[in-house]
Amino acid sequence: MAATSWEDSVKSLKGVILDMCGVLYDAGEDGGTPIPGSVEAVKRLKASDLQVRFCTNETQATREVFVAKLQRMGFDICVSEVFSPAPAAVAVLKERGLRPHLLVYDGVVPEFDSVEKANPNCVVIGDAAEKFSYQNLNDAFRVLIGLENPVLFSLGRGKYYKEDEGLNLDVGVYMKALEYACDVEAEVIGKPDPMFFQKVLDDMGIQSHQILMIGDDLVNDVGGAQHCGMKGVQVRTGKYRPSDEKHPTVTADGYVDNLAEAVETILKLRGQ
Amino acid sequence: MAATSWEDSVKSLKGVILDMCGVLYDAGEDGGTPIPGSVEAVKRLKASDLQVRFCTNETQATREVFVAKLQRMGFDICVSEVFSPAPAAVAVLKERGLRPHLLVYDGVVPEFDSVEKANPNCVVIGDAAEKFSYQNLNDAFRVLIGLENPVLFSLGRGKYYKEDEGLNLDVGVYMKALEYACDVEAEVIGKPDPMFFQKVLDDMGIQSHQILMIGDDLVNDVGGAQHCGMKGVQVRTGKYRPSDEKHPTVTADGYVDNLAEAVETILKLRGQ
């Protein structure tokens, strides 16, 4: 395999950020299944001299529930290593004194327990999946259109993700719907928002050019990381599609078939 | 009342095109109710020397069923005077040999009876209302994303309309959702598409500058008509909102409180 730009930079790496769904596991109705080799790959990475963090736009469960699911799959992971949009949104809402109308999956509602929600003055949407009924979207629309200054937060801007049986629409699609309906631009909390990535960088305490992001979403993982000065590698698992490799605006620093191959390459080049 | 540009042009008018929902009647779960004065206004207009047509983005019923509903409300109207998106879409599908996956309201499905639908190679969405479930939108998305050249038709591009109890999301919102999900631009069949208005103009056989469009949708009725060289007046009924009068890109040629006032003004200025 010819050396590519990300392989050249592997020796100077100090940390790796991993996307979760589509990199560690494939989502499914039964909670999902690990992608072959990923459990072992995470273990090897955490045993190396590299810092490891997990950065997800997952908003269907609280971080605690979500991390417990990954642990049951065999992953060496804990809550403090995981960055997800809902806790970041709660911080923003409190800072700005905003009371959200929530259109989110039931499982993530407890993340918002500490936030005042009566008489809402903004809308927060997450990956609500089948909760994105016409009625629920219309209810969120009516809150927004009734506000003098409509404020819409979207927990990520993903287009779709892969579950066992195929591709499923993600929150970004409904964000676009409400943006158009109300002539408003959503504030995105989650990848690829630079503010969101910055929280992970702050926690790692290292420079962005010393960090590699590995994800299956070309725009939100790879493009978002590159925008912050990191390297970004796309795995050919999860929602990866061959057309990603000819994307008009985002070019990954490298491609690997899966996380196992990425970690094997990284550790080999670092002589570990 | 000061003379405005549309009033100056009233004497040279040869025809009037009326939007339906929000101008003739207000939609509602019980089928809707006539807007006060509109039944009489249509009668007076049709008794004048002006040609009258009806142009709607209504896609919840076949034209036959829809017109029968208006007749029951007391309106003097017949099917041949009404232009709606579904029959126009059927013509386009047949012309281009396309087989649609339909995401439309049950009531309009019979309009597509004569179109081959097996093994779909395009998607047609209409105002599907509560049929816009997550599952149904995802099904349409999967058809589109699976096509080498995704083709999406949207029966109108409206943002919302008014029903008894408030504003409801319209087809344009879901068009934007699928456009974003699949990186595709929808082909709009219905107002404000110029091709759609042209069918009405062809039927009337008069020049566009001799025609006045009266509607409650600033962008789709008024803006669409103006784009084709007609005058466009907005009624302050239906989905009208005061902020329309300060819209950044579309300025109506005039405002009236309702259709009755528009017709009263037109006939008075023409000495009828």
Contacts between the chains, C-beta under 8 A, distances in Angstrom:
chain1	res1	chain2	res2	distance
A	128	B	134	7.9
A	129	B	134	6.1
A	130	B	133	7.6
A	130	B	134	4.6
A	130	B	135	6.8
A	131	B	134	7.4
A	132	B	134	4.4
A	132	B	137	7.6
A	133	B	130	7.6
A	133	B	133	5.7
A	133	B	134	6.7
A	134	B	128	7.9
A	134	B	129	6.1
A	134	B	130	4.6
A	134	B	131	7.4
A	134	B	132	4.4
A	134	B	133	6.7
A	134	B	169	7.1
A	135	B	130	6.8
A	137	B	132	7.6
A	137	B	169	6.3
A	137	B	173	8.0
A	138	B	168	5.9
A	138	B	169	5.2
A	141	B	160	7.1
A	141	B	167	7.2
A	141	B	169	5.6
A	141	B	173	7.9
A	142	B	166	5.9
A	142	B	167	6.3
A	145	B	160	7.5
A	145	B	167	6.1
A	159	B	180	6.4
A	159	B	181	5.0
A	160	B	141	7.1
A	160	B	145	7.5
A	160	B	181	6.1
A	166	B	142	5.9
A	167	B	141	7.3
A	167	B	142	6.3
A	167	B	145	6.2
A	168	B	138	5.9
A	169	B	134	7.1
A	169	B	137	6.3
A	169	B	138	5.2
A	169	B	141	5.6
A	169	B	177	7.6
A	169	B	181	6.0
A	172	B	180	6.6
A	172	B	181	8.0
A	173	B	137	8.0
A	173	B	141	7.8
A	173	B	177	4.5
A	173	B	178	7.6
A	173	B	180	5.7
A	173	B	181	4.7
A	174	B	177	6.5
A	176	B	176	5.0
A	176	B	177	5.7
A	176	B	179	7.6
A	176	B	180	4.2
A	177	B	169	7.6
A	177	B	173	4.6
A	177	B	174	6.5
A	177	B	176	5.7
A	177	B	177	4.3
A	178	B	173	7.6
A	179	B	176	7.6
A	180	B	159	6.4
A	180	B	172	6.6
A	180	B	173	5.7
A	180	B	176	4.2
A	181	B	159	5.0
A	181	B	160	6.1
A	181	B	169	6.0
A	181	B	172	8.0
A	181	B	173	4.7
